[in-house]
Amino acid sequence: MGTSFRQGRTDPLQQRVIITVVGHDRVGIIAGVTATLAKHSVNILDISQTIMQDFFTMIMIVDITGCRLGLQELQLILKNKGEEIGVEINAQHEDIFKYMHRI
C-alpha cells in the first residue's frame, strides 16, 4: 500500500524534476531524502512511495526554482545521500524524463 501527496496546480514557471528512490527498506529513507531537499530549498510537489516485498520505492516531483544549486550539483548531492543511506537516488529534469518515457 502506497501513500501519495499532491499540492496545487502546475505553475508554468516551475522547474520540475523527477526524483526516484529505490532500495532495501529501512528506517529513515524518506527523512534522509526530504531533509536533503529541504536543506537546498527544493519544494516537493508530489510524492508517492510504496514497499514491494522488502524493496522501498519512491517517486517525487519537485520544484527546483528556489534551489541555489544547479541540477547537476543537486544530482550529485542526492547520489551521495543515497549511498549514505543505502538506496539509489536519481533525479532528472521533467522534460528529459518525459522524453525518455514517451510511448
N, C-alpha and C positions, 0 to 999 in steps of 0.2 A: 504494500500500500504506500503510495507516494503522497507528498504534500506539494502544494503549489501556492505561490503568492503572486498576485498581479496588481500593478499600480498604474492607474491613469491611462490616457491615450498616448499614442505615439506623437512625439514632438519632432517636426522636420529638422530642427537644429541639433538634435541629439546625435552624438557619435556612438552608435551602438556596437557592442562587442558581444560575441557568444563565447561563454566560458563553459568548458566541460571538465568534470572531475570524476575520475574512475579509480577504484582501488578496493582493497580489502576493507571491510567495515571496521571502524574503531571509534572510540570516543574522541571528539574534538575536531573532526574534519571540517564540519560546517563553521565552527567557531574560528578555526585557523584561517580558512579561506576568506570568510566575511570580514574578519578583523584586518587582514591584509588589504582588502579592497577599501575598507573604511579609512585606513591609515593614509591611503593615496587619493581620497576624495572620489572614489568610484561609486556611483549610485546603482543599486540593484533595482532593476525594473520588474523582473520576473524571475522566479526561481522554482525549480521542480527537482525533487530528489526522491530516490527510492532505494531500497535494498533488495537485490535479486540474489537469492541464496546467501552467500557471505560477501557479495560484492556491493559496494556503495557506488551509486551513480547519481550525479547531479548535473543539471544544465542551468545556466543562468544567462539572462540577457541583461547587460549592464550598460550604463551610460558613462562614457569616459570624458564627457565635455569638461567637467570640473577638475579632472586629473592633471596634475602638473608634470606628469611623465608622458613620454611618447609611448605608442603601443608596443614597440619592441622592448623598451625598458620594462614595461608592465609585464609583458610575456615572460621575460627573464626572471623577474621577481616572483611571479606565480609558479614558474617551473621550479625555482629553488624552494619555495614554500612547499610545493608538492613533494619534493624529495625529502624535505624535513619531516613531513607528516605521513609519508608513505603512500602517496597517491600520485596519479598522473594528472596534471592540470594543463589544459590547452586553452588558448584564447585566440580568437580570430575576429577580424572586423566583420560585421554583419554582411557586407557586400561580398566578401570572399567566401564566407560560409554559404551564402545563398548560391553563388556561382558553382561551388564545389558540390552542392547537394541538389542541383536542379534535376528535373526529370525530363 
